[in-house]
Amino acid sequence: MNNNSLWGKNNMDRRTLLKSSGLLLGGLTLGQLVTGTARASQGTKPASPSSALPVPTKESPLLLNFNENSLGMSPKAHQAAVEALTQAFRYPDAAREKLVEKIAEVHKLQVANLSLGNGSSESIQAAVQMGIYQAQKAGKKVQLVAPDPTFNYAELYASSLGASVVKVPLNDKLGFDVVGLKKAVDAFDGVSIVYLCNPNNPTATITPADQLEPWIADASESTLFILDEAYAEFVTDPSFRSGIELVLKGNKKVIVTRTFSKIYALAGLRIGYAVAHPEVIAQIEAFMSIDNTNAAGAAAALASLEDKTFLTISKTSVDTARKIVTAALDKLGLEYLPSQANFIFHKVPGDVKTYQNRMKEYHVFVGREFPPATGWNRLTLGTPEEMTTFVSVLNEFRAKGWV
């Protein structure tokens, strides 16, 4: 069976797909639904329910620790990447140009609003470097302000360039302390670069637009906001609004970073991008490496944007996996935060490191602890089948009195 036949153009209609979460919770997995439908079209017998569930081993562990998308990339993206290899001896200019044009079309932006990165991490790095350079050029002090805990690349880049880093602890509900963040900016006589990962990593929670947008609107011109929206495509909460909307209104204080690593499952191909006012993008581009997007990655990303069916499948897979896990956590009485991403932040009784090591003994890799949010573990949502296996292990832990 080739990759294209697995999904097929006509193998799954929208109604069947959107029913999958209910079918899975009733005993039929999303993987069985998709694979079974494809096999039926070829006259072969679908796999039995038990054969679809993975069994973690030392050689093939269950990887639930890096927020990857275990569903894998769109078959159309895979095929596009393979076909791009025939022209891999050429520089990727044409592939990059097509991808930028498609991203601009999707978000109703101009090409000048976009900068491609080697993953969104390079876009974050370049934005931080640009902000620090512009401040130093103007003879001003500069700081980076960020919630704690959060994705730490921005603070690592800022520290390496000699900028001070101010970390503001999350509030008692493990959300952004917007008042505290704002105070840290207002008290500083210089340029502040504010890094906000929304939804936040590791908590998977969002900060509503009505809390962020007034602050951004009132902030002085010496404040630069980097809004990391790596998980934005998973969000269903209507109180969230992408910072891209602010860019569309001409705001020059906002840089939004996005990635193809999560919803589109292209983590290994390293495709990301920054969105900002054209003048800001031009400044960011000065800190980006040349030809930083490879031709195969660009082709896969372009095909991913054009494959709307895969996008729906990817979202449904994560939503279904989330329901499986939260149902188990509810049953076990383990606290967790509302997730708007492809991972869940949940409470672990006792020592998190012990829990992590015990999971490793079962060949299940889960996230680490993220101080100062002690006692919590970040769990990546794999496929529904993988999370069914994880729940089985978690139930065994309960039987042993470990959770």
C-alpha positions in Angstrom: 0.0 0.0 0.0 1.5 3.4 -0.9 1.1 6.5 1.2 -1.5 8.1 -1.1 -3.8 5.0 -0.9 -3.8 5.2 2.9 -5.8 8.4 2.9 -7.0 8.7 -0.7 -9.1 11.5 -2.1 -12.4 9.7 -1.7 -11.8 7.2 1.1 -13.2 9.3 3.9 -16.0 11.9 3.7 -16.2 14.7 6.2 -19.2 13.2 8.1 -17.3 9.9 8.7 -14.2 11.8 9.8 -15.9 14.0 12.3 -17.6 11.0 13.8 -14.3 9.4 14.6 -13.9 10.8 18.1 -17.1 9.2 19.2 -16.3 5.9 17.4 -13.0 5.7 19.1 -14.4 6.3 22.6 -16.8 3.5 21.8 -13.9 1.2 20.8 -12.9 2.1 17.3 -9.7 4.0 16.8 -9.1 6.8 14.4 -6.3 4.7 12.9 -8.6 1.8 12.4 -11.2 4.0 10.8 -8.7 5.5 8.3 -6.8 2.3 7.6 -9.9 0.2 7.5 -11.6 2.5 5.0 -8.6 2.4 2.8 -8.3 -1.4 3.0 -12.0 -1.8 2.3 -11.5 0.2 -0.9 -8.9 -2.4 -1.9 -11.0 -5.4 -0.9 -8.7 -6.4 2.0 -9.7 -7.1 5.6 -9.4 -4.4 8.2 -7.1 -5.0 11.2 -8.6 -6.3 14.4 -9.0 -3.7 17.2 -6.2 -5.2 19.3 -3.7 -5.2 16.5 -3.9 -1.4 16.1 -2.7 -0.6 19.6 1.1 -0.1 19.9 3.1 -2.1 22.5 6.1 0.0 23.7 9.5 -1.7 23.6 13.1 -0.6 24.2 13.6 -0.4 20.5 10.3 1.3 19.8 9.3 3.4 22.9 6.2 5.5 23.2 7.4 9.1 22.6 5.2 11.5 24.5 7.8 14.0 25.6 8.5 16.4 22.8 5.1 17.6 21.5 5.6 15.9 18.2 2.7 14.8 16.0 2.8 11.0 15.9 0.2 10.9 13.2 2.9 11.7 10.7 2.9 14.1 7.8 0.2 14.3 5.1 0.8 11.6 2.5 0.6 14.5 -0.1 3.4 16.3 1.8 5.5 13.1 1.9 5.1 12.7 -1.9 5.9 16.3 -2.5 9.1 16.0 -0.4 10.2 12.9 -2.3 9.5 14.5 -5.7 11.5 17.6 -4.6 14.6 15.5 -4.1 15.0 15.1 -7.8 15.8 18.8 -7.9 17.8 18.9 -4.7 20.9 19.9 -6.6 19.3 23.3 -7.2 19.0 26.1 -4.6 15.5 26.3 -3.0 14.6 29.8 -4.1 11.6 28.8 -6.2 10.2 26.4 -3.6 10.6 29.1 -0.9 8.8 31.7 -3.0 5.9 29.4 -3.6 5.6 28.6 0.1 5.7 32.2 1.1 3.0 33.1 -1.4 0.8 30.3 -0.1 1.2 31.3 3.5 0.4 34.9 2.6 -2.8 33.6 0.8 -3.9 31.5 3.8 -3.5 34.4 6.3 -4.6 37.2 3.8 -1.2 38.8 4.2 1.3 40.3 1.8 4.5 38.5 1.0 6.4 41.3 2.6 4.7 40.4 5.9 6.5 37.0 6.0 10.0 35.6 6.8 10.7 31.9 6.6 12.7 30.2 9.3 14.5 26.9 9.9 11.6 26.0 12.3 10.0 28.8 14.3 13.0 28.6 16.6 15.1 30.4 14.1 12.4 33.0 13.6 12.3 33.5 17.4 16.1 33.8 17.5 16.2 36.3 14.7 13.4 38.4 16.3 15.3 38.5 19.6 18.5 39.4 17.9 16.8 42.1 15.9 15.2 43.6 19.0 18.5 43.7 21.0 20.4 45.1 18.0 18.0 47.9 17.4 18.0 48.8 21.1 21.8 48.8 21.3 22.0 50.8 18.1 19.8 53.4 19.7 22.0 53.4 22.8 19.2 52.0 25.0 19.2 49.2 27.6 17.3 46.1 26.7 15.6 43.3 28.5 13.5 40.2 27.7 10.4 39.6 29.7 8.8 36.2 29.7 6.4 34.1 31.8 7.8 31.3 33.9 7.6 28.5 33.0 7.4 28.8 29.2 9.3 27.7 26.1 12.8 29.0 26.9 14.5 29.6 23.6 13.8 33.3 23.6 15.5 33.8 27.0 18.4 31.6 26.0 19.0 33.7 22.9 18.7 36.9 24.9 21.1 35.8 27.6 23.7 34.8 25.1 23.6 38.3 23.7 24.0 39.9 27.1 20.4 41.1 27.6 18.9 40.8 31.0 16.0 38.4 31.4 13.1 38.9 33.7 10.9 35.9 34.4 7.5 36.4 35.8 6.0 33.4 37.5 2.6 32.2 36.4 -0.4 33.1 38.5 -2.1 30.7 41.0 -4.1 29.2 38.1 -0.9 28.6 36.1 -1.9 31.3 33.6 0.0 34.3 32.5 0.3 37.0 35.2 -0.4 39.8 32.7 -0.4 42.5 35.4 3.0 41.2 36.6 4.4 41.1 33.1 3.2 44.6 32.4 4.8 45.9 35.6 8.1 44.4 34.6 8.0 46.3 31.3 6.7 49.6 32.8 9.5 49.6 35.5 12.3 49.3 32.9 13.9 52.3 31.4 14.7 50.9 28.0 13.5 48.5 25.3 11.5 45.5 26.5 11.1 42.4 24.3 8.1 40.5 25.6 8.0 36.8 24.7 4.5 35.2 25.0 3.9 31.6 23.9 0.1 31.3 23.4 -1.0 28.6 23.9 1.7 28.3 26.4 4.2 25.5 26.5 4.2 23.6 28.9 0.7 24.4 30.3 -1.3 24.1 27.0 -3.5 27.0 28.2 -4.3 30.2 26.3 -4.3 33.8 27.3 -7.5 35.5 26.0 -7.2 38.2 23.5 -9.1 40.7 25.8 -6.2 40.4 28.2 -3.4 40.8 25.7 -4.7 43.2 23.0 -5.3 46.2 25.3 -1.8 45.8 26.8 -0.3 45.7 23.3 -2.3 48.6 22.1 -1.3 50.8 25.1 2.4 49.7 25.2 5.0 52.2 24.2 7.0 52.0 21.0 9.9 50.7 23.0 8.1 47.4 23.6 8.3 44.6 21.2 6.0 41.6 21.5 7.0 38.2 20.2 3.9 36.0 20.1 4.8 32.4 19.7 1.8 30.6 18.2 3.3 27.2 17.6 0.1 25.5 18.7 -2.5 28.0 17.4 -4.0 25.6 14.9 -5.2 23.4 17.8 -7.1 26.1 19.6 -10.9 25.9 19.8 -11.5 28.5 22.6 -13.1 31.5 20.9 -11.5 33.9 23.4 -8.2 33.3 21.6 -7.3 35.6 18.6 -4.1 35.3 16.7 -1.7 38.1 16.8 -1.7 38.0 13.0 -4.9 40.0 13.2 -2.9 42.8 14.8 -0.3 42.6 12.1 -3.1 42.9 9.5 -4.1 46.2 11.2 -0.6 47.6 10.7 0.7 47.1 14.3 4.5 47.4 14.3 5.0 46.2 17.9 4.0 42.6 17.2 5.9 39.6 15.7 4.0 36.3 15.4 5.9 33.1 14.9 4.3 29.9 13.5 5.6 26.4 12.7 4.8 23.4 10.6 6.2 21.1 13.2 3.0 20.5 15.2 -0.3 20.4 13.4 1.4 19.5 10.1 3.8 17.0 11.6 6.9 18.3 9.9 9.2 18.7 12.9 12.1 17.0 11.2 11.9 19.2 8.2 12.3 22.4 10.1 9.8 24.9 8.6 8.6 27.9 10.4 7.9 31.5 9.8 7.5 35.0 11.3 4.6 37.4 10.5 5.1 41.1 11.1 4.8 44.6 9.5 6.9 44.7 6.4 9.3 47.2 8.0 9.8 44.8 10.9 10.2 41.8 8.6 12.9 43.6 6.7 14.8 44.1 10.0 14.3 40.4 11.0 15.6 39.2 7.7 18.9 40.8 8.4 19.4 38.1 11.1 18.2 35.1 9.1 20.5 32.7 7.4 20.4 32.6 3.6 18.5 29.7 2.0 17.5 28.5 5.5 14.5 26.5 4.1 15.4 23.3 2.2 13.5 22.4 -1.0 12.0 19.2 0.3 10.7 20.9 3.5 9.3 23.8 1.5 7.5 21.4 -0.9 6.1 19.4 2.0 4.9 22.5 3.8 3.2 23.8 0.7 1.5 20.5 0.1 0.4 20.4 3.8 -1.3 23.8 3.4 -3.2 22.5 0.3 -4.3 19.3 2.0 -7.3 20.5 3.9 -8.5 16.9 4.6 -5.3 16.1 6.5 -5.6 19.3 8.6 -9.0 18.1 9.7 -7.7 14.6 10.4 -4.8 15.9 12.4 -7.0 18.1 14.5 -9.5 15.2 15.0 -6.7 12.9 16.0 -5.5 15.2 18.7 -9.0 16.0 19.9 -9.7 12.3 20.2 -6.5 11.6 22.0 -7.2 14.4 24.4 -10.6 13.0 25.3 -9.1 9.6 25.9 -6.5 11.0 28.4 -8.8 13.5 30.2 -11.4 10.7 30.7 -8.7 8.6 32.3 -7.4 11.5 34.4 -10.9 12.3 35.6 -11.5 8.7 36.5 -8.2 8.6 38.5 -8.9 12.0 40.1 -5.7 13.5 38.7 -5.8 17.3 38.2 -5.0 18.8 34.8 -5.3 22.1 33.0 -7.6 22.7 30.1 -5.6 21.9 27.0 -5.7 24.0 23.8 -2.7 22.3 22.3 -1.4 18.8 21.5 -0.3 18.1 25.0 -1.7 18.1 28.5 -0.3 19.5 31.8 -1.3 17.2 34.6 -0.6 16.8 38.3 1.5 13.8 39.4 1.3 12.6 43.0 4.7 12.5 44.6 8.0 13.1 42.8 7.7 13.9 39.0 11.2 12.5 38.3 10.3 9.2 39.9 7.1 9.1 37.8 9.1 9.9 34.7 11.7 7.2 35.4 9.0 4.6 36.1 7.3 5.5 32.8 10.7 4.9 31.1 10.8 1.4 32.6 7.6 0.8 30.7 9.2 2.3 27.6 7.0 5.3 27.7 8.7 8.7 27.5 6.8 11.6 29.1 7.8 15.2 29.7 9.9 16.6 32.5 8.9 18.8 35.4 8.9 22.6 34.6 9.8 24.6 37.8 8.5 26.6 39.4 5.3 24.6 38.4 6.4 21.7 40.5 4.4 18.5 40.8 3.1 18.8 37.2 4.0 16.8 34.1 3.7 17.7 30.4 2.2 14.8 28.4 2.3 15.0 24.6 -0.8 13.7 22.9 0.1 11.0 20.5 -2.3 9.2 18.3 -5.5 7.9 19.8 -4.0 4.4 19.7 -0.9 5.5 21.5 -2.9 7.3 24.2 -5.0 4.2 24.8 -1.8 2.4 25.5 -0.6 5.2 27.8 -3.9 5.0 29.7 -3.3 1.3 30.2 0.1 2.0 31.7 -1.3 4.8 33.9 -4.0 2.5 35.2 -1.3 -0.1 36.1 0.5 2.7 38.0 -2.7 3.3 39.9 -3.0 -0.4 40.7 0.6 -0.3 42.1 -0.2 2.8 44.1 2.2 5.0 42.1 -0.3 7.6 41.0 
